[in-house]
Amino acid sequence: MYGVLLIIATVIIIALSVAVYQKSTNAICISRRRLEGRTVIVTGGTAGMGLHIATDLAHRGARVIIACPFEDEGTNARKRIIQETENKNVSFKLLDLASLKSVRQFAADILKTEDRLDILLNNAGVGVPGDFLTAEKTHFIMQVNYYGTFLLTLLLLPLLMKTGKPGESSRIITTASFLHMIGKVDIENLNRTNYWNKVRIYGNSKICLVLFANELTKRLKDSHVVINNVDPGLVGTKIFDSINKVYGSIITLTFFLFFKTPWQGAQTALHAALDKKAGVVSGAYFMNCEIVGAIKRAYCDKTAKALWEDSVRLVKLTKDEVDLCFKSL
């Protein structure tokens, strides 16, 4: 009995030590930058980290556009942000990254109604909800986490290019993950079902985002638009509910207590969006508000180019459309 109690006590002490260390080393965005007159889009800005990001930017005076595929969630989030920040310049727009049609409609609406776009925060994503294809015959996880973001970013580039100026570039931030390290870019099999482990598919989607940022950086040379990746770390959000309700809740609570809350997870994205030095680098990978290195194979130019070409094909962008994406409005 004594031995069992000793083991339990040891485990508790180790767990608390890990929690204290993790919580004490979580970086916080310290920028005091104001954003009056600036426009930002936060995909997935209606819950979890995205809601904290959107709220922070609204506090700074920005025009904030939050986007998600759920009307009630978006409407409630908008009301909450306005009530908390007293910034009434907050809008909600429907965006379903699992639908290329929805992405195109959202982008067309933004280009029609907005005269500037200073920051695009590609925060939206899913965990591992299932192993199935979308109507466009892409894997659902890949579509939401990568292809939808790829298409949205390119379609909004003309407005980002119009807005960016010397010394103040427009910024694109994509939410990556440490699980990009297990990702593999097997072009012919990226969208197969019953082929990959679902966690591996998630990793695939995240390394694709890193490769995309690196390739887009090259194509945006001499423009005033930068794109960077952020790794939020282990964050306790409801994304784990996609595993199943019980296990998901356990993981969420564990990460919340021992690693990062959604507010803490939002800090690196805010740093990349606001920090002065972060606005002059592109293709960087940020974690805990610092530039770190992604896995080596995420910097392979050959892989990035092949992925780009295949992604253009899958999201059904014509050559003329791609050319237009790189022309300022």
C-alpha positions, -999 to +999 in steps of 0.1 A: +000+000+000+028+024+009+045+016-024+014+024-044+009+057-025+046+066-032+042+059-069+010+081-070+027+109-051+057+107-075+035+109-106+016+139-091+049+157-083+063+151-118+030+162-134+029+194-114+066+201-121+059+197-158+029+220-156+048+246-137+077+245-162+054+246-192+032+274-179+063+295-169+079+292-203+048+300-224+056+332-242+033+362-244+029+387-272+042+421-257+034+443-287+014+474-279+007+482-315-027+498-323-046+489-354-071+517-361-077+520-398-065+484-403-086+454-415-079+418-404-096+385-412-095+357-387-107+323-401-120+302-372-122+334-353-154+324-335-141+298-310-109+287-292-077+304-301-093+322-330-118+340-308-090+352-285-070+364-315-100+383-329-108+398-295-073+410-290-072+426-324-106+443-319-093+457-286-065+473-306-091+491-328-089+470-360-118+463-383-121+425-376-138+400-399-144+366-383-152+336-404-166+301-398-192+278-413-216+280-384-242+309-384-251+307-347-215+304-335-204+333-357-232+356-347-227+349-310-189+354-313-194+387-330-217+399-302-193+387-276-163+405-292-183+438-295-195+436-259-160+429-245-140+454-267-167+481-274-154+479-309-185+478-332-164+474-363-166+436-361-182+415-388-191+378-392-191+361-426-198+325-435-168+305-447-167+268-452-131+258-460-144+223-470-161+238-500-142+255-528-175+273-538-178+287-503-141+299-503-146+316-537-178+333-526-162+345-494-131+359-512-153+375-539-173+392-512-142+405-494-127+419-526-160+436-534-167+451-500-133+458-485-108+485-496-079+470-477-067+439-459-037+442-436-036+409-419-050+375-429-049+350-401-055+315-414-064+300-380-093+277-389-087+239-390-100+206-379-085+177-360-092+141-370-130+140-376-129+112-402-114+096-432-136+107-461-136+128-492-153+162-498-176+169-528-144+181-546-128+146-541-101+159-517-096+145-483-117+164-457-089+170-433-066+181-461-093+203-476-101+222-445-066+225-431-047+231-464-065+233-498-091+257-485-065+279-469-044+277-501-072+289-523-084+316-499-050+330-495-043+332-533-077+348-540-072+375-514-036+382-525-046+412-548-061+430-518-032+422-496-008+434-523-028+466-526-026+473-489+010+465-482+034+494-483+072+499-479+080+495-443+046+480-435+039+448-453+006+431-453+008+398-433-004+363-439-002+340-409-009+303-412-014+280-382+009+251-384+016+224-357+045+205-343+028+175-359+041+188-392+071+168-383+053+135-389+038+148-422+047+134-456+040+150-489+032+120-511+015+139-539-002+109-555-016+097-522-024+128-502-061+125-508-066+088-505-089+073-479-082+041-459-045+048-466-031+071-438-036+071-401-058+101-394-032+118-372-007+114-400-032+131-424-034+160-400+005+161-400+004+160-438-019+190-439+004+210-416+036+203-434+018+213-466+010+247-450+047+252-442+058+242-477+031+266-491+044+295-470+079+289-483+069+286-519+046+317-517+075+336-501+095+331-533+067+341-555+060+372-535+096+385-538+098+423-541+061+426-530+050+441-497+033+409-484+049+384-461+036+350-450+047+331-419+038+300-400+029+298-363+030+268-341+007+274-311+020+244-291-001+220-271-034+238-266-065+227-247-092+234-272-123+215-285-104+204-316-098+171-298-135+164-296-132+150-331-114+120-316-144+112-295-162+131-268-147+113-238-110+110-249-112+145-265-124+160-232-096+143-213-069+155-238-084+190-238-084+193-200-048+178-198-034+203-223-054+231-207-039+224-173-004+213-182+005+231-214-016+260-229-050+275-226-065+289-258-055+324-247-019+313-243-020+294-276-031+326-294+000+345-283+024+334-311-001+342-338-006+377-323+032+381-322+035+372-358+006+396-367+018+426-346+056+425-339+076+449-360+104+424-367+079+397-376+067+420-404+100+420-422+105+382-425+087+358-447+086+320-447+095+319-410+083+294-385+073+309-351+069+291-318+066+307-284+069+341-301+103+332-315+115+321-349+125+284-348+132+259-376+106+237-391+116+201-400+142+201-427+121+185-454+096+214-452+122+235-470+126+213-500+121+236-531+113+206-554+086+193-531+072+228-525+069+235-563+053+201-570+028+206-542+020+241-555+013+228-590-009+199-577-027+223-553-035+247-581-050+218-601-070+205-572-086+238-562-094+244-599-075+276-604-068+284-641-035+298-652-052+332-659-067+332-624-033+324-608-017+353-628-045+376-615-038+365-579-004+382-581-017+415-595-026+442-570-061+456-572 
